[in-house]
């Protein structure tokens, strides 16, 4: 499901990222410009999904991280839903990507009893600088969802920022099935 990003999404995410930098744990030991870029990218994904839920008449709770820790991204019918966001370059290059779920975050999700995650891709990512170019950040894609309990069936790969599960997009469930699974 492709979505055109509205300016309010970019503004809200940018403002949140600037504030969050003061308390966000630097788990990857990145400089501040890369940290702000990663926080902005993730926040855009959460806002896109929040707006999706609103437009599809879901009742939900939303925690945009406002302290050192959050308990969940979204809660729908008492089921915790996490949003994972990755950036991509160019038109439709997201189709060549995988969902990435960090191994430590997976253990944390199991411990917090998360139900599923939703994969969002955001345009405007510059692969060379590893930053999000907000002037090119025009589209988002909600690629699908997967139960947290199913992540462990995928192989773990060693990536530059730690071990992670790589989940082919074709393994994600269609968003059209999302509402029925949350009942």
Buried (B, 14 or more C-beta within 10 A) or exposed (E): EEBEBEEEBBEBBBEBBEEBEEEBEEEEEBEEEBBBBBBBBBBBBBBBBBBBBEEEEBEBEBBBBEEEEEEBBBBBEEBBBBBBBBBBBEEEEBEEBBBBBBBEBBEEBEEBEBBBBBBBBBBBBEEEEEBBBBEBBEBBBBBBBBEBEBBEEBEBEEEEEEEBBBBEBEBBBEBEEBBEBBE
